[in-house]
Every structure is written in structure tokens, then in C-alpha cells.
Amino acid sequence: MQIRQIEAFRAVMASGGITAAASMLNISQPSVSRLISDLERVVGFDLFERRGRRLVPTEQANSFYEAVRQSFTGVELLKQAARRIRAHPVGTIRVAALAALAGGILPAVLARFHAQYPDVKVTVESQGQRGVEDRVFLGQADLGLGVEAAPRQGLRTSPLVPAEYVCVLPPGHRLGAKAVIQASDLAGERFIGPMHETDALWDDIDRMLMTEGVVVDRLIETQHSFPAYCYVAAGLGITIAEPFSAPLFARLGAQIRRFRPRVASTFTLLEPTAIGPTPALVAQFRQLVKEVAAEHMATVEKMLTAAESP
């Protein structure tokens, strides 16, 4: 069995015909037909049936194609690595991050990183969870900052920080007198809520409200937590959100309080598996992200503890 025979079979299955496969492989149609015939002799069963002008794969061909697809996964990852290397100028780090992390964690990371490496360019792309995963998987980002999710082939993840969500109140709101906000306190309040079609990052909030039997007045919905903080600071309602934006909006007058029952997520770092060991500059950047995230959470905890003090 020769690799060229497998490539011809794969091209026919993917394109649906000999002509399209020949174009994909940049060879003649008779050459593709001959490669398929040779492969059929090797495997010992028919791969395609002629139905008029159509070429229809047999059941055996469909089963064989699944094995071929799996065997080509490693090749596809290598191609991604090659694209990444071609598109990656020396001295550039590309980061894809959830908006909460891009705005809450990365400013301090970038300040420290550029103090050490003033000539290294860093690009930051704010995405939802799926977008972060896709950018890293496709080699369009060296590092992703996201939330814990189901494992995905082509990505390796490592924990960044566990984070409890906080209750964010408008300036001067009556609930600011409470040290800890309970779910029942939200009943009837104007609530800045997650859109139902948004990322899984917000799912636990909806589940918690349903479990607690709390009905809120959801006049505003948004996909991301950062604009939710903005709307709260403008006095438009209350939200429950990740804590990374809390220090900034506390300075703008928002009241940050601990929330119960506990809602939490584990945030993660994502890297492509196709490139092998992490490049030194990316590893240094990644370490700074971990340090700043830990410090940030310590700052938030001090804020919450101070609000609980009599």
C-alpha cells in the first residue's frame, strides 16, 4: 500500500469524484483512476461503484475512510505548524483571550513583559471561548486564555486560576449595605443577564437562578461580562460576573460583593499541540499571565473581605 494510493482515495472521498480529485492532487484523471484500482487490489475489496456518471463509495470504503482520516490527523497538525511558522514573524507573540481576561489580566502582563522585552510585538485578539480555541488550534495564536471546557484534539490546556463569580451592584445601590449577596436578594431586581445563546462561561448563572427559584427582571442581556460591568456602572442593573474586571469597575464606583450560592469557573491557558515544546518567549509570557492572575485574585479577595468587615 503506497501513500500516493491513499492520497488519491482520500481526495476522491473528500471531493466526490475523479475529476475533482485529479484537480486537488494536480494529476490526470487516468492517474487517479489507476491509483484507486491499485489500492483496491491491495485492500482486497471494491472502494467505489459506478452509478451512471456518479462514483459512489461502498460501505467498505466508508469504513476504510474513517481509518484514513484518523491517520491523516497528525499530518494536518503538521501543516498547521508549518502555517504558523510561516506566518509568525520573529519577535511576535499572538494571544487570543476572553474579553474578561484581555481587559482584566493582560494590561499588567503586557506592562511587565514589555519592561523585559521592549522590542517584542504582542497582538491580542478578544474572542468568545470557541473563538479562542479555534485561533489556537489553527495556529493563529500562540497562547489562549479561556475557561475550562471539554478536551479538544490539537490543544493542550493547563489551569490558570479558579475564580468565584461576584455580584456587581450599581453605585449607591441599597444592597451595597449587605456584606454578602444571596440569590434571594436578587428577586425582582433589574438584572444584566447572559444571552441564552452565549458561551458556556455564563451557563452556571442561569442554572443557579433556576435552582434557587429566583425571578429577576432581565431587561438587558449581553454576550460578555465586560459590557455587563459597564451597564452596571451606568446604573442599569445588577449582574453576577467573573471577578477579573472587578478592581477596575470598583474604581468607577461599582460595588463588588461576594455572592452565594457559590458560582465559579476554572480559567485555563491553551496552546497548540502541533508545535511541540513551548517557545521560550511564549513560556515567559505564559508565566507572567499566571503570576498576574494569582495576584489579581488576591486583590479581589481583599476587596470582598473588606466589604465583609463591620
C-alpha positions in Angstrom: 0.0 0.0 0.0 1.5 3.3 -1.1 0.9 6.7 0.3 0.0 8.1 -3.2 -2.8 5.5 -3.4 -4.1 6.6 0.0 -3.9 10.2 -1.1 -5.9 9.5 -4.2 -8.6 7.6 -2.3 -8.8 10.4 0.3 -9.1 13.0 -2.4 -11.9 11.2 -4.2 -13.8 10.7 -0.9 -13.4 14.3 0.1 -14.2 15.8 -3.4 -16.8 13.3 -4.5 -15.3 12.4 -7.9 -12.3 11.5 -10.0 -12.2 14.9 -11.8 -12.2 17.0 -8.6 -9.7 14.6 -7.0 -7.3 15.0 -10.0 -7.6 18.8 -9.7 -6.8 18.6 -5.9 -3.8 16.4 -6.5 -2.7 18.2 -9.7 -2.5 14.9 -11.7 -4.5 13.5 -14.6 -7.9 11.7 -14.2 -6.4 8.4 -15.6 -3.7 8.6 -12.9 -6.3 8.9 -10.1 -8.3 6.0 -11.6 -5.2 3.9 -11.8 -4.2 4.7 -8.2 -7.7 3.7 -7.0 -7.6 0.4 -8.9 -4.2 -0.4 -7.5 -5.4 0.3 -4.0 -8.5 -1.9 -4.5 -6.2 -4.8 -5.4 -4.1 -4.2 -2.3 -7.0 -4.0 0.2 -8.9 -6.8 -1.5 -12.3 -5.1 -1.8 -14.1 -2.6 -4.1 -14.0 1.0 -3.0 -16.4 2.6 -5.4 -19.4 1.7 -7.6 -20.3 3.3 -10.9 -23.9 4.5 -10.9 -24.3 6.3 -14.2 -21.8 9.1 -14.2 -21.5 9.1 -10.4 -18.9 7.3 -8.3 -20.4 6.0 -5.1 -18.3 4.7 -2.2 -19.0 1.2 -0.9 -19.7 0.5 2.8 -16.2 -0.9 3.0 -14.8 2.4 1.5 -16.7 4.5 4.2 -15.2 2.3 6.9 -11.7 2.5 5.4 -12.1 6.3 5.0 -12.6 6.7 8.8 -9.2 5.0 9.4 -7.6 7.1 6.7 -9.0 10.3 8.3 -7.6 9.4 11.6 -4.2 8.6 10.2 -4.1 12.0 8.4 -4.8 13.9 11.7 -1.1 14.1 12.5 -0.3 15.3 9.0 -2.9 18.1 9.3 -1.4 19.2 12.6 2.0 19.3 11.0 0.5 21.5 8.2 -0.9 23.8 10.9 2.5 24.1 12.5 4.0 24.9 9.1 1.4 27.7 8.5 2.1 29.0 12.0 5.9 29.2 11.4 5.4 30.9 8.0 3.0 33.5 9.5 4.9 34.0 12.7 7.4 36.9 12.4 10.4 36.6 14.8 9.7 38.6 17.9 5.9 38.4 17.9 3.6 36.7 20.3 -0.1 36.3 19.4 -2.7 35.9 22.2 -6.4 35.0 21.9 -8.3 35.7 25.1 -11.8 36.0 26.6 -12.7 39.7 26.9 -12.7 39.4 30.7 -9.1 38.2 30.7 -8.0 40.5 27.9 -9.1 43.5 29.9 -8.6 42.3 33.4 -5.3 40.4 33.4 -3.4 41.3 30.2 -2.7 45.0 30.9 -0.5 44.2 33.8 1.1 41.2 32.0 1.9 43.4 28.9 3.4 46.1 31.1 5.8 43.6 32.8 6.6 41.8 29.6 7.5 44.9 27.7 9.6 46.1 30.5 11.8 43.0 29.9 11.3 42.6 26.1 10.6 46.1 24.8 11.1 45.1 21.1 8.7 42.1 21.1 5.4 42.7 19.5 2.3 41.3 21.1 -1.1 41.0 19.4 -4.2 40.4 21.5 -7.5 39.2 19.9 -10.6 39.2 22.1 -12.8 36.2 21.4 -15.5 34.0 22.9 -14.5 30.6 24.2 -15.0 28.9 20.9 -13.1 31.6 19.1 -10.1 31.3 21.5 -10.0 27.6 20.9 -10.2 27.9 17.1 -7.4 30.5 17.0 -5.1 28.3 19.0 -6.0 25.1 17.2 -5.4 26.7 13.7 -2.1 28.1 14.8 -3.3 31.7 14.6 -2.5 32.3 18.3 0.5 31.1 20.4 -1.4 31.2 23.6 -5.1 31.2 24.5 -6.7 32.4 27.7 -10.1 30.8 28.2 -12.3 28.8 30.5 -12.2 25.1 31.3 -14.1 23.1 28.6 -14.3 19.7 27.1 -10.9 18.4 25.8 -10.2 19.1 22.1 -7.8 17.4 19.9 -4.9 19.6 18.9 -5.0 21.7 22.1 -3.2 21.3 25.4 -4.6 23.1 28.4 -3.2 24.0 31.8 -5.1 25.6 34.7 -4.7 29.3 35.1 -6.8 30.1 38.2 -10.1 29.1 39.8 -12.4 32.1 40.1 -15.6 32.7 42.1 -18.1 35.0 40.4 -19.0 38.2 42.2 -22.2 40.2 42.5 -21.7 43.7 40.9 -24.0 46.5 42.1 -24.5 50.0 40.8 -23.1 52.9 42.8 -25.2 53.6 45.8 -27.5 50.6 45.4 -29.3 49.6 48.6 -27.9 46.0 48.5 -24.4 47.6 49.0 -25.2 47.6 52.7 -25.0 43.8 52.7 -21.6 42.1 53.1 -22.7 39.0 51.1 -25.4 39.0 48.5 -27.7 35.9 48.5 -29.5 34.8 45.4 -32.9 35.6 47.0 -31.7 39.2 47.3 -31.9 39.5 43.5 -35.7 38.7 43.3 -37.4 41.4 41.3 -34.2 43.3 40.6 -33.1 44.6 37.2 -30.6 42.1 36.1 -27.9 42.3 33.4 -28.0 38.7 32.2 -26.2 36.5 29.8 -27.8 35.8 26.4 -29.1 32.3 26.2 -27.0 31.6 23.0 -23.8 32.8 24.6 -20.7 30.8 25.6 -20.9 28.1 28.3 -19.0 30.5 30.5 -22.3 32.0 31.7 -24.4 28.9 31.9 -24.0 28.3 35.6 -25.6 31.7 36.4 -28.8 30.8 34.7 -28.8 27.3 36.3 -28.3 28.8 39.7 -31.1 31.3 39.4 -33.4 28.5 38.2 -32.4 26.2 41.0 -32.9 28.9 43.6 -36.3 29.8 42.1 -35.3 33.5 41.8 -37.1 35.5 39.1 -35.2 38.7 38.0 -36.2 41.5 35.6 -33.9 40.8 32.6 -34.2 43.9 30.6 -30.7 43.8 29.2 -28.7 40.8 28.0 -25.2 40.7 26.7 -22.7 38.1 25.4 -19.7 39.1 27.6 -19.1 40.1 31.2 -17.1 43.3 30.4 -20.1 45.2 28.9 -22.3 43.8 31.7 -19.9 45.6 34.2 -20.2 48.8 32.1 -24.0 48.6 32.2 -24.0 48.1 36.0 -21.6 51.1 36.5 -24.1 53.2 34.5 -26.8 52.2 37.0 -28.8 50.0 34.6 -29.0 46.9 36.9 -27.1 44.2 38.8 -25.0 41.4 37.4 -23.2 38.3 38.5 -19.8 38.1 36.7 -16.3 36.9 36.7 -14.0 38.8 39.1 -11.3 39.9 36.7 -13.0 43.2 35.9 -13.9 43.9 39.5 -10.9 46.1 40.5 -11.3 48.4 37.5 -15.0 48.9 38.0 -14.7 49.3 41.7 -12.6 52.4 41.0 -15.5 53.6 38.8 -17.9 53.3 41.7 -19.4 49.8 41.2 -19.9 47.9 44.4 -18.4 44.4 44.4 -19.8 41.8 46.8 -19.3 38.1 47.5 -22.2 36.0 46.2 -23.9 32.9 47.4 -24.6 30.2 46.4 -21.2 30.0 45.0 -20.8 30.2 41.2 -17.3 29.5 39.9 -15.2 28.5 36.9 -11.7 27.4 36.3 -9.9 29.5 33.8 -7.2 27.9 31.6 -4.3 28.5 29.3 -4.5 26.9 25.8 -1.6 26.1 23.5 -1.4 24.2 20.2 0.0 20.7 20.4 1.4 20.7 16.9 4.3 23.0 17.6 6.0 20.8 20.2 7.7 22.5 23.1 6.6 26.0 24.0 8.9 28.7 22.6 10.9 30.5 25.2 9.2 33.9 24.8 5.8 32.4 24.9 6.7 30.4 28.0 7.9 33.7 29.7 4.6 35.4 28.7 2.6 32.4 30.0 4.4 32.6 33.3 3.6 36.3 33.7 0.0 35.5 33.0 -0.1 33.0 35.8 1.6 35.4 38.2 -0.7 38.3 37.4 -3.8 36.2 37.6 -2.9 34.9 41.1 -2.1 38.5 42.2 -5.4 39.7 40.7 -7.4 37.1 42.5 -5.7 38.0 45.8 -6.6 41.7 45.2 -10.3 40.7 44.6 -10.3 38.6 47.7 -9.1 41.6 49.8 -11.9 43.7 48.3 -14.5 41.2 49.3 -13.1 40.7 52.7 -13.0 44.4 53.3 -16.7 44.7 52.3 -17.5 42.0 54.9 -15.7 43.9 57.8 -18.1 45.7 60.1 
